[in-house]
Amino acid sequence: MRFATFTAAMIWATSSLAETPVLTVYAPDYFASEWGPGPSIEAAFEESCNCDLQFKTGDVLGRIILEGERTDADVIIGLNTDVTKKARDTGLFADHGQDNSKLTLPLDWTDPVFLPFNYGHTAFIYNSERLDNAPQSFEDLLNADDDLTIVIQDPRSSISGLALVLWVKHIYGKHAQQTWERLAPKILTVTKGWSESYGLFTDGEADMVLSYTTSPAYHIVAENDLSKKAALFPEGHYFMVELAAKLASTDNPALADAFMAFILTETFQNLIPTGNWSLPAALPVSDWPKEFQSLPLPEKVLFFDETEAAALRESAIEEWRIALSK
């Protein structure tokens, strides 16, 4: 009798587990890591969806292109506008169906496919206790003595590195390669990704590092350290927005729609500042954490839409490569 009861309970449990719908979200490694926003987002969404949200991490766009319509993904998260044209051209994505008027971005957003969840601006970060006369403009940076050292990321492997070459292209246009030749003597090293660069900076190996205007907030909140600053330039700063999208081939369209709607809720958006150390895409400034409200932000925002970014990407990278190989 006990065996029969146990067997019945196991059958019920297995059946219940099988009936729990799974939402599969492809995300970058950083997003779903223990220090990223993913675990908190997963827990918050599962409280209301009666589902199992599963993040699968790695090269999101590359994996989607490889898998095509056979993909297991219902939603992807973590793309940015410098690569969305390539994603859009696959034809694999459906409209997100959300109200873009809820967004609080510093520019109008009307895209029906890619939905913003956070944003930031590329900037050089410095330690004010080490560098008391930081460059006040991009021209100041270019004209600084060559003993000023900076670390940057490779635009072929890093979204922040790609943003930097597009930033230079936006400001200097046809003179971008000469700009890189002027900047090259100050570049201590080029790393594959952001974390390697930032680690060198925090270890005191370089005076400045390519990062984001929100990076100082981490040091303020997590370390009570007010010495890290973003150098704000009057020429403007390149705007980066991170995005989510729904797969047209999803087996769980209602659940995917629910997650897209969840992105714009206060619950999700409040997890972004101190989870992803970025600016929430759908919260007014008055609702940001006080440490973010007090951050200096650029007065001038520079931006290439996805068509412009796609057209300029290869030439901007090649100008960077040629200049740094001399």
Secondary structure, 3 states (H helix, E strand, C coil): CHHHHHHHHHHHHHHHHHHCCEEEEEECHHHHCCCCCHHHHHHHHHHHHCCEEEEEECCHHHHHHHHHHHCCCCEEEEEECCCHHHHHCCCCEECCCCCHHHCCCCCCCCCCCCEEEEEEEEEEEEECCCCCCCCCCHHHHHHCCCCCCEEEECCCCCHHHHHHHHHHHHHHHHHHHHHHHHHHHHEEEEECCHHHHHHHHHCCCCCEEEEECCHHHHHHHHHCCCCEEEECCCCCEEEEEEEEEEECCCCCHHHHHHHHHHHCCHHHHHCCHHHHCCEECCCCHHHCCHHHHCCCCCCCEECCCHHHHHHHHHHHHHHHHHHHHC
